[in-house]
Amino acid sequence: MLFCHKCKITAAGSPRRCPLCQGELSGEAETAKNVFPEIPLRAIFNRTVPGKRLISFIAFGTIAVAVISAALNIAIPSGGIWWSLFVIAGLASLWLSFLVVNNQWWNIPKIIFLQLLVLSAMVLLWDVFTGFYKWSLNFVIPILFSCSMPALATFAKIRKLKVEDYIIFLGIISVISIFSLLLILFRVVTIVYPAVICFALSLISLAFLLVFEGKSLWEELQRRMHL
């Protein structure tokens, strides 16, 4: 252990001079030791794996449920109805939705936008492959778009996001929602109230953007479109 007689301190390791007065040190230098504790690889592995392990368990459970459903559907007569395909399709839809969130978890406005598109496409496909009773166009899709606009604006207000972080997504959702009017005009929907509400909210959202954030919206469009 090295010792400084002037400062009355000991110095670990093998410094050439006192760290305080830069004077000569007496004594024998020690072999340099690692001041940071050594963490076993097992401990590091156990800290980083739980999230991945949980996902692995969920993936295994998903596969197990799909296989069991198919096996039951084959073993138990059900009049030729392959209900297990609906179970498998539902599980696949959940995983698709999860992958969208997992890849964009740091950007909540983008998550809301992408989830809106993914869910709308999935419910429309479900409706088409189950007989196309138009429940997706009558209710689900207009309600999804109607809820997404105030949800995005409210989240941006609570989190105090910058205008450029959410304004483009809100504008795109509002523009897409205007097409709900076409569903009414061409009599695609049989129940018009959800589509009318969606159309009204889209006009209100666009009016808000143009009146209060028109300059910011145009600047953000110029920046993203390289105009």
Steps between C-alpha positions, in 0.01 A plus 500: 500500500640839403494782757536879476664641813395855414130436440479202736310290250543159346471439127380175354643351185832627365485879450828680448411804709251607766170591335466803735841666527681320219776414749707184523333188644666249728427133541443220258262525208221248481399308193220685328161353578176534317292750700180381334340183635503201271150396403462137395363440155216303656387812691510711183306234313237477773448877491455534127306185427171536699337720234606268220407197706152640561455557127622145439243361746224705332611378157503141622154546655371644173627202303359259759155662488501492120600132489250398769220690323577329170518159670165551675343625179611183322415262783157638591244512216383854438295469184787591268562834671871571540471728802867433584597718202333795671700432817824480303415815304422683824833398652682607183322837514610553859862422412490733200366778720770427760779511242382841382513634856829328583681655202372854566468505880687831535258690270150490650329713228644269235382197700145638510509567126644161402273311739203682350596387149582143606183454705283649225649264241463200732136561591414561134662170403318324783173644378568396139598142589202454734233594248545878473214613721654851495543519876855620439388793282185575696655508845860396563700707250305828547522459878875428482563815296263707715681395818851533357475872422411625851725233654800623303427865579447424870818296527699775329359755746569287808854409393562856375626374165637735240267580216718322245481179704130445442360750253569292187334188644196697613473660157524166317240340727268795446537483122440123495194546719343728241457191282232388745277744310550289187374196689180690565461653154552169322282319755777257594398519866156410623527686831619856440533647851858383576619612155332841540665550840836399353458744211402784735800438726735493201374841385536642851856362529601641161347835586698506825824414319450761229387780734737452793790299357485581130847653484658216699317243287628656177857524631493139612365390162775693326762341722374144454419528131820697427297772327 
